[in-house]
Amino acid sequence: METKSSVTFTWENKAFDGVIEQEYENSFLVQVANPSKEMIEKYNGRMIVSKKICKKNAS
């Protein structure tokens, strides 16, 4: 997957959508499109997410 790709991932048993901002060796920095209140407070709406749990959305 490339930066600016739209992805879906699961965190705490809930599905979230986001856009990849940066790629690392085993993870992505994702700007979450629909962040939970906790994500906003703790992570400012951006999270490091394992590549294993990210699924690319259809364009």
MODAKA-V963022 format. One record per backbone hydrogen bond with DSSP energy under -1.0 kcal/mol. NH is the residue of the N-H (numbers start at 1). CO is the residue of the C=O. Records with the same first field share a line. If there is no record, write none. Layout:
# MODAKA-V963022
NH=CO + CO
This chain:
# MODAKA-V963022
4=20
5=2
7=18
8=55
9=16
11=14
14=11
16=9
18=7
19=31
20=5
21=29
22=29
24=27
28=49
29=22
30=47
31=19
32=45
33=17
40=36
41=37
42=38
43=39
45=39
46=43
47=30
49=28
51=26
53=50
55=8
57=6
